[in-house]
Amino acid sequence: MLFACNYHTTQESITSDNDTVQKNIFQDSIVQQQSQNVHFDTTMYLLCSIESDIEIDTISTQVYLKSDTIYIFYKWIKNNDTIWSENLKYFTEFEQEWITYSINHSLPNIYNISDFQDLWSICVDFGYNDLKHRGYAIDKEIYKQYLLNHKGCLIEWGHPESREGLFVWYEPLRIFVLFYQP
């Protein structure tokens, strides 16, 4: 099953009745795939702008079952190139409700960086400390200027019960850096 959405409408649909429609689409797909004895594998696409450029980015989210374990494979694609990917073990016990839950809650959340202007100094500290902890020697003012000029979006992915925080793409190192952690 393929599911595509524009990140501008994602937040609206999550808080409206459309969420029920999306869940029903996913649940119907699961029942259909199981009744046809097809190996469970669902891919959803999220269109957004993660970097500061005007090009559209695609976040591919694949939810699949392998040896009674549910995995989620995230991949960021731009111009047919994979920029970033991560494979997560989601649930290690196969149960029907975990598949439904995984599909309904695995899409990354996308936020506008401007929504966090009130927390700016804290966010600069989070990112700078994250880079330092990972062994990168970077000037804090250079990182701050990068964030001030960044026009892209923030992303949050992973297991919905243990998502680590919001991340920003740091192009000079080509990695995601922690932006905010509640």
Secondary structure, 3 states (H helix, E strand, C coil): CEEEEEHHHHHHHHCCCHHHHHHHHHHHHHHHHHHCCCCCEEEEEEEECCCCCCCCEEEEEEEEEECCEEEEEEEEEECCEEEEEEEEEEECCCCHHHHHHHHHHCCCEEEEHHHHHHHHHHHHHHHHHHHHHCCCCCCHHHHHHHHHHCCCEEEECCCCCCCCCEEEEECCCCEEEEEECC
